[in-house]
Amino acid sequence: MNDLYSRHRGVLPDWLALYYDEPLELTHGEGRHVWDSDGNKYLDFFGGILTTMTAHALPEVTKAVSEQAGRIIHSSTLYLNRPMVELAERIAQLSGIPDARVFFTTSGTEANDTALLLATTYRRSNTVLAMRNSYHGRSFSAVGITGNRSWSPTSLSPLQTLYVHGGVRTRGPFAELDDRAFIDACVEDLKDVLGHTRPPAALIAEPIQGVGGFTSPPDGLYAAFREVLNAQGILWIADEVQTGWGRTGDHFWGWQAHARSGPPDMITFAKGIGNGASIGGVIARAEIMNCLDANSISTFGGTQITMAAGLANLTYLVEHDLQGNARRVGGLLIERLRAVAAQLPGVREVRGRGLMIGVELVKPGTDEADPQAASAVLEAAREGGLLIGKGGGHNTSALRIAPPLSLTVAEAEEGAAILERALRSTY
Ligand SMILES: Cc1ncc(COP(=O)(O)O)c(C=O)c1O
């Protein structure tokens, strides 16, 4: 065990999982590449869990952060804060939510916590609908709406949560149905759940489940859900912590795959917007955001240094049409991986859209998840010079591919070739 690893083990919690038999210390990055403390270079297809959204060491972000640090890093929300107001204006306008208000936090967990506080207060109900196989964060309230057993360490909760079907298309009781019938069956399930409970505050859902292994329902499911929810005034919260800002290529927000329904009542975001600076937040219609009758702040939420990073990052993303790049390069990458998968019996499915691609592994000839194979492919890819992630429901057997959105075609080709070798060496 190297020195830093044993020190890590000696002082940090056991449940703070590390990737790889010999964990990596990443010391620097540039563009889509990172280097470890031994000087090895890797193509980064995971971006620190979809957080390095544009590129490593993006000069525009570095410059904005260092200039802001030289002026003032933090003043709290007790004082007017120009970068916070500017970023809130831009996010409100991009959200599609009418009369939107934005509240900044420091993480996705805290963003979802805030959305739950707002929804339960607005609706005077502590019942929440969530999706099976979901992940919404690590706090006491967030684990209470997380439908993924591996990430929910307690069933104690301030909320009463009911889990509905639909987030996983190709497993579960409705898997054999076609898209239309699948949506109808999920809607019937939702109606059935609603018939047995007191009126819930909200439905919270990731448009594409992140930790759950990049699984998603057929387009339009949440529009169909929305009609049922609307009839009872139940709010819809889209957790866009992984899917926001154009990552899915076809859309700027994941919810837009369900656009017939119009925007959600609330959007939560985090990860990519700060390109590594800790920004999270909630966007909500004013009447919902303003429903609290006591003060509430987040000391670090919206602090100048992170807002400077967010503004520079968002400007770069929009000006360079990285959503379009995610669509084009992600489209090539997914086709390339599907062609490889067709030759490998251990690959059950290649799914996702844009630069959010999941590769689910099973024991060949069965439908049984193969977490050992996923770990082996992760190791082999690393040896080949490629970093990827993994995720999935009860068994972590999906590879997760989510590079920075500035990925080039040549880098996509290179990464796909390394991954192909890693898959072939495992099966
Ligand atoms: C969809 C989703 N929501 C919320 C969170 C929690 O975000 P954070 O880790 O910033 O608290 C995550 C983190 O992975 C996530 O994927």
The ligand as an SDF file (V2000), in Angstrom:
LIG
                    3D

 16 16  0  0  0  0  0  0  0  0999 V2000
  -28.3670   12.8370   -9.7920 C   0  0  0  0  0  0  0  0  0  0  0  0
  -27.5890   13.2590   -8.5850 C   0  0  0  0  0  0  0  0  0  0  0  0
  -28.1890   14.0310   -7.6640 N   0  0  0  0  0  0  0  0  0  0  0  0
  -27.5310   14.4650   -6.5760 C   0  0  0  0  0  0  0  0  0  0  0  0
  -26.2110   14.1210   -6.3710 C   0  0  0  0  0  0  0  0  0  0  0  0
  -25.5130   14.6160   -5.1450 C   0  0  0  0  0  0  0  0  0  0  0  0
  -24.5920   15.5890   -5.5100 O   0  0  0  0  0  0  0  0  0  0  0  0
  -23.3620   15.9290   -4.5440 P   0  0  0  0  0  0  0  0  0  0  0  0
  -22.4600   14.7190   -4.5490 O   0  0  0  0  0  0  0  0  0  0  0  0
  -22.7620   17.1540   -5.1740 O   0  0  0  0  0  0  0  0  0  0  0  0
  -23.9080   16.2100   -3.2010 O   0  0  0  0  0  0  0  0  0  0  0  0
  -25.5520   13.3350   -7.3010 C   0  0  0  0  0  0  0  0  0  0  0  0
  -24.1320   12.9590   -7.1080 C   0  0  0  0  0  0  0  0  0  0  0  0
  -23.6070   12.0640   -7.7200 O   0  0  0  0  0  0  0  0  0  0  0  0
  -26.2530   12.8820   -8.4380 C   0  0  0  0  0  0  0  0  0  0  0  0
  -25.6810   12.1120   -9.3520 O   0  0  0  0  0  0  0  0  0  0  0  0
  1  2  1  0
  2  3  1  0
  2 15  2  0
  3  4  2  0
  4  5  1  0
  5  6  1  0
  5 12  2  0
  6  7  1  0
  7  8  1  0
  8  9  2  0
  8 10  1  0
  8 11  1  0
 12 13  1  0
 12 15  1  0
 13 14  2  0
 15 16  1  0
M  END
$$$$
